[in-house]
Amino acid sequence: MAFLKVAAAAAAAVALAAAVATSGADARSWRSGQRVSRNRMCSGKQAYQVTLKLNWSGATHPRSYPEGGHFSPPTAAIHSSRYQMWAPGSFASQGIQNVAETGDPAVLREELGAYEAARHVASWDGTGAPTESGVVTVKLNVTADGAAGAVYASGATMLFPSPDWFTGFYNVRLCRYGRWVGRTGGKLRFWDSGTDSGREHLSEDEATEPPTTIFSLQNGRFPAFGRGVGHYEIRAM
C-alpha cells in the first residue's frame, strides 16, 4: 500500500481543528483528575526526547505477524487539555483515521499545526518515512510549555499492513506537583481506530458504518495474543 495524501480531507481537517482550537473547546474523554492543577503548574519550558522501542516480528508474534510488517512514520506531540490526539472511547479524528488506515500522517500533522497556532499544542515531531522493519528504535524531540498548559504527551503510528490498527500513547502527564517529570514510559499496545471492520492484517477495506470509538485489541485472539509491540520512553533533556 502507498501512503495516500488527500488534499481535500487535509483542508477540511485543518479548518475544523482551527475552529475548535480558536474556540477553546475542551478535548473529549478526559478522565477525572487528569487536568492540570491551576495551583501546581510547571513553569517555563522543558525539552523531552520520546523514544519508541518498536518490537514487532515473527519472533515476537509468531502466530500473527504479517510478512514485511513495519510501522508508518511516527508522530509525537506535547499539548494542553484543549487538544486530544486520541484516547480509548473517543472517535478517531480524520488525522488518526488516516494514520491507522493508510499510515499517512499528513492530516494529523495539519491538525497539530492548527492547534499549535492556537497555543494548544506546544510542539510536535515526526519522521518523514516509515520504519524499515518492525524492530526499530525511533527518537523524536518535543518541548513542553508550562505557561500554555502544554504538559501532556501523545503519539501514534500505524501497524502496517492492517485494516485500521495502530499503536502509541495518549495524554501522558509530564508535570506533577509543580515539577517536570524526569522520565516516564510504558508499553505500546494494539489499538483499533474503529473505522474499518477488517479482522486480519491483509483484509480488504471494509469501512465501519457508523464508526465506533477507539478500542483496545490487546489480549484478543487476533492479532495480539497478549503481547504488545514494544515500549515508549519520554525523558527530560
For each residue, the residues with C-beta under 8 A, 3 or more apart:
1: 102 103 160 161
2:
3: 72 102 103 104 130
4: 98 102 104
5: 10 104 106
6: 9 10 98 107
7: 10 11
8: 11 12
9: 6 12 13 94 98 107
10: 5 6 7 13 14 106 107 110
11: 7 8 14 15
12: 8 9 15 16 94
13: 9 10 16 17 93 94 95 107 110 111
14: 10 11 17 18 107 110 111 113 114
15: 11 12 18 19
16: 12 13 19 20 94
17: 13 14 20 21 93 110 111 114 115
18: 14 15 21 22 114 117 118
19: 15 16 22 23
20: 16 17 23 25
21: 17 18 24 82 83 114 115 117 118 120
22: 18 19 118
23: 19 20
24: 21 82 118
25: 20 82
26: 30 81 82
27: 30 81 82 83 84
28: 84 87 90
29: 84 87 88 89 90
30: 26 27 34 35 81 84 171
31: 34
32:
33:
34: 30 31 81 171 173
35: 30 81
36: 40 41 80 81 149 151 173 175
37: 40 41
38: 41
39:
40: 36 37 175 177 178
41: 36 37 38 146 149 151 175 178
42: 46 144 146 151 174 175 178 179 180
43: 146 147
44: 146 147
45: 122 143 144 145 146
46: 42 143 144 146 174 180 236
47: 141 142 143 144 236 237
48: 78 141 142 143 144 153 174 234 235 236 237
49: 139 140 141 234 235 237
50: 76 125 139 140 141 142 153 155 232 233 234
51: 137 138 139 140 232 233 234 235
52: 74 137 138 139 140 155 157 188 230 232
53: 137 188 230 231 232 233
54: 71 131 134 135 136 137 138 157 188 229 230
55: 60 134 135 229 230 231
56: 60 61 65 69 71 134 135 159 229 230
57: 60 61 65 69 133 134 135
58: 61 62 65
59: 62
60: 55 56 57 65 227 229
61: 56 57 58 64 65 223 224 225 227 229
62: 58 59 65
63: 225
64: 61 201 222 223 224 225
65: 56 57 58 60 61 62 69 134
66: 69 161 201 202
67:
68: 161
69: 56 57 65 66 134 159 160 161 201
70: 130 131 132 133 134 136 160
71: 54 56 74 130 131 134 136 138 157 158 159 160 167
72: 3 99 102 103 104 105 130 157 158 160
73: 103 105 126 127 128 129 130 157
74: 52 71 126 127 131 138 140 155 156 157 168
75: 99 105 108 109 112 124 125 126 140 155 156 157
76: 50 124 125 126 140 142 153 154 155
77: 85 112 121 123 124 125 142 153 154 155
78: 48 121 122 123 124 142 143 144 145 150 151 152 153 174
79: 82 83 84 85 115 120 121 122 150 152 153 154
80: 36 83 119 120 121 122 148 149 150 151 152
81: 26 27 30 34 35 36 149 152
82: 21 24 25 26 27 79 115 118 120 149
83: 21 27 79 80 115 120 121
84: 27 28 29 30 79 87 90 154 170 171
85: 77 79 93 96 108 112 154 155 156 168 170
86: 90 92 93 96 154 156 168 170 191 193 214
87: 28 29 84 90 170 171 214
88: 29 170 191 213 214 215 216
89: 29 213 214 215
90: 28 29 84 86 87 213 214
91: 194 211 213 214
92: 86 96 97 100 193 194 195 211 214
93: 13 17 85 86 96 97 108 111
94: 9 12 13 16 97 98 107 111
95: 13 98 99 105 107 108 109 110 111 112
96: 85 86 92 93 99 100 108 156 166 193 214
97: 92 93 94 100 101 164 193 195 211
98: 4 6 9 94 95 101 102 104 105 106 107 108
99: 72 75 95 96 102 103 104 105 108 156 157 158 166
100: 92 96 97 156 158 162 164 165 166 191 192 193 195 196
101: 97 98 158 163 164 193 195 196 205
102: 1 3 4 72 98 99 158
103: 1 3 72 73 99 130 158 160
104: 3 4 5 72 98 99 107
105: 72 73 75 95 98 99 108 109 126
106: 5 10 98 109 110
107: 6 9 10 13 14 94 95 98 104 110 111
108: 75 85 93 95 96 98 99 105 111 112 156
109: 75 95 105 106 112 113 124 126
110: 10 13 14 17 95 106 107 113 114
111: 13 14 17 93 94 95 107 108 114 115
112: 75 77 85 95 108 109 115 116 121 124
113: 14 109 110 116 117
114: 14 17 18 21 110 111 117 118
115: 17 21 79 82 83 111 112 118 120 121
116: 112 113 119 120 121 122 123 124
117: 18 21 113 114
118: 18 21 22 24 82 114 115 121
119: 80 116 122 148 150
120: 21 79 80 82 83 115 116 148 150
121: 77 78 79 80 83 112 115 116 118 124 150
122: 45 78 79 80 116 119 142 143 144 145 148 150
123: 77 78 116 142 143 144 145 150
124: 75 76 77 78 109 112 116 121 142
125: 50 75 76 77 140 141 142
126: 73 74 75 76 105 109 140
127: 73 74 130 131 138 140
128: 73
129: 73
130: 3 70 71 72 73 103 127 160
131: 54 70 71 74 127 134 136 138
132: 70 136
133: 57 70 136
134: 54 55 56 57 65 69 70 71 131 229
135: 54 55 56 57
136: 54 70 71 131 132 133
137: 51 52 53 54
138: 51 52 54 71 74 127 131
139: 49 50 51 52
140: 49 50 51 52 74 75 76 125 126 127 155
141: 47 48 49 50 125 237
142: 47 48 50 76 77 78 122 123 124 125 153
143: 45 46 47 48 78 122 123
144: 42 45 46 47 48 78 122 123 150 151 153 174 175 180
145: 45 78 122 123 148 149 150 151
146: 41 42 43 44 45 46 149 150 151 175
147: 43 44
148: 80 119 120 122 145
149: 36 41 80 81 82 145 146
150: 78 79 80 119 120 121 122 123 144 145 146
151: 36 41 42 78 80 144 145 146 173 174 175
152: 78 79 80 81 171 172 173 174
153: 48 50 76 77 78 79 142 144 169 171 172 174 234
154: 76 77 79 84 85 86 168 169 170 171 172
155: 50 52 74 75 76 77 85 140 168 169 232
156: 74 75 85 86 96 99 100 108 166 167 168
157: 52 54 71 72 73 74 75 99 166 167 168
158: 71 72 99 100 101 102 103 162 165 166
159: 56 69 71 162 165 166 167 190 201 229
160: 1 69 70 71 72 103 130
161: 1 66 68 69 201 202
162: 100 158 159 165 166 198 201 223
163: 101 196 197 198 199 200 201 203 205 206
164: 97 100 101 192 193 194 195 196 198
165: 100 158 159 162 190 191 192 193 201 217 223
166: 96 99 100 156 157 158 159 162 191 193
167: 71 156 157 159 188 189 190 191 228 229 230
168: 74 85 86 154 155 156 157 188 191 232
169: 153 154 155 172 186 188 232
170: 84 85 86 87 88 154
171: 30 34 84 87 152 153 154
172: 152 153 154 169 184 186 234
173: 34 36 151 152 176 181
174: 42 46 48 78 144 151 152 153 180 181 184 234
175: 36 40 41 42 144 146 151 178 179 180 181
176: 173 179 181
177: 40
178: 40 41 42 175
179: 42 175 176
180: 42 46 144 174 175 236
181: 173 174 175 176 184 234 236
182: 235 236
183: 233 234 235 236
184: 172 174 181 233 234
185: 231 232 233 234
186: 169 172 231 232
187: 228 230 231
188: 52 53 54 167 168 169 228 229 230 231 232
189: 167 216 217 218 224 228 229
190: 159 165 167 216 217 218 220 223 224 228 229
191: 86 88 100 165 166 167 168 214 215 216 217
192: 100 164 165 214 215 216 217
193: 86 92 96 97 100 101 164 165 166 196 214
194: 91 92 164 208 211 212 213 214 215
195: 92 97 100 101 164 207 208 211
196: 100 101 163 164 193 203 205 206 207 208
197: 163 206 207 208
198: 162 163 164 203 204 205 206
199: 163 203 222
200: 163 203 222 223
201: 64 66 69 159 161 162 163 165 223
202: 66 161
203: 163 196 198 199 200 206
204: 198
205: 101 163 196 198
206: 163 196 197 198 203
207: 195 196 197
208: 194 195 196 197 211 212
209:
210:
211: 91 92 97 194 195 208
212: 194 208 215
213: 88 89 90 91 194
214: 86 87 88 89 90 91 92 96 191 192 193 194
215: 88 89 191 192 194 212
216: 88 189 190 191 192 219
217: 165 189 190 191 192 220 223 224
218: 189 190 224 226 228
219: 216 224 226
220: 190 217 223 224
221: 225
222: 64 199 200 225
223: 61 64 162 165 190 200 201 217 220
224: 61 64 189 190 217 218 219 220 227 228
225: 61 63 64 221 222
226: 218 219
227: 60 61 224
228: 167 187 188 189 190 218 224 231
229: 54 55 56 60 61 134 159 167 188 189 190
230: 52 53 54 55 56 167 187 188
231: 53 55 185 186 187 188 228
232: 50 51 52 53 155 168 169 185 186 188
233: 50 51 53 183 184 185
234: 48 49 50 51 153 172 174 181 183 184 185
235: 48 49 51 182 183
236: 46 47 48 180 181 182 183
237: 47 48 49 141
